[in-house]
Amino acid sequence: MSQSLIPRRAQRRSVSLAATCRTESGMRDNGYISDISPHGCRLATNTLAVRIGLRIVIRPQGLEGLGGVVRWIEGQHAGIEFDTPLYEPVVDQLSQLHASGTAVGVSSL
């Protein structure tokens, strides 16, 4: 996994949430979010090729598009840092509606 020196700012919550994503160049793919916090998420896609530093828009099921930047990549998974943090109550609701396990602890990426 490509590492970042920036530690996570908040606990990520384990979810299973369908999402569509689009790159600046217009490439699109369906995927899913497997954990989320107000500051970012872990996104998996099948065919979308991403690189660290790539700007991306993620549209989770039931939400508006969220802009962000790819901060790390591991196989088909990418860590996305949101341009604008989500409100904690939104993260709470998503984690309740789309729970898939226990929370992921605060740690460095």
N, C-alpha and C positions, 0 to 999 in steps of 0.2 A: 504494500500500500504506500502510496506517496504520502509523506508526512508533512504537516504544517507545524510551525513553531507556535502558532496561536492556540492557547487552550480553549476548550469549550467554556462558554459563559453560563450555560444553563443545562440542567438535566434533560436528556432526550427521553421521550416516551415512546415505547414500542407500539406501533400501529400497523395496520394493513389497509392502505388507502390507495385506491386507483387514482392515477393522474395522467394527464397528457403533458407533453413537454415540447418546447420549440426553441431552436437556437436562433441567434441573430441572423444567420444565413437563410432561415426559413425551413430547415430540416425539422421534421416532426416525428414523434413516436409516442406510443402508449407505454406506460410503466406503472410502478407503484412506489409509494413511500413506505419505508419500513420503520423509520423512527423520525420523530419531529420534536423541535423545541421552538421557542419564540424566534431564535436566531438562525435556524437552518433545519435541514433534513437530510436523510439518506435516501437517495433515489436510485431505483434500478430500472433499466430499460433493456430491451432485447436487441435493438439494431442501431440505436443512436450512438454515434461516435462522438465522445466528448473529450476535452483536454482541460488540464488545470488552467484556470483563468478565463475559460469560456463563459460568456454571459448566456443565461438561459432563462426561459419563462416556464414555470410549472403551474399547471392548473389542476389542483387536487379536486376530486369529486366534490361538488357542492360549494366550491369557493371560486373567487375571481383569480386571475393569473397572478402569480408571485414571481417577481424578478429576483435573480440571484446570480451568483458566481460559483463555478465549480472550484472547490478548494482541495479536494483529493479524489483519487480514483483507485478502486480495487476491483478488478474484473469488470462485471457489468454494473457495479455500484459506484455511485459518486456522492460525495459530500457537497451539499449546496449551502452557501451562506446567503440568506435573504438580504436584499437591498434595504428593506424596512422590516424590523422585527414584527412578528405577529403579537397581538394582544394575548396575554396569558389566558383569559377566559376562552378564547378561540382554540388555543392549544388544548385546554382542559376538555372542551366539548369534543374536539376531534379524537382525543385519546379515549374518551368514554364511548363514543359512537363506533370507533374503529379499532378498539383494543385488540392486541395480539399477544400480550404477555406483560412482563414486568418492565419497569423503567430502566433505561440505560444510564449508568452513573456518569457524573461529571468527570472528564479526563481530558488529556491532550488528544488531538486528532491523531 
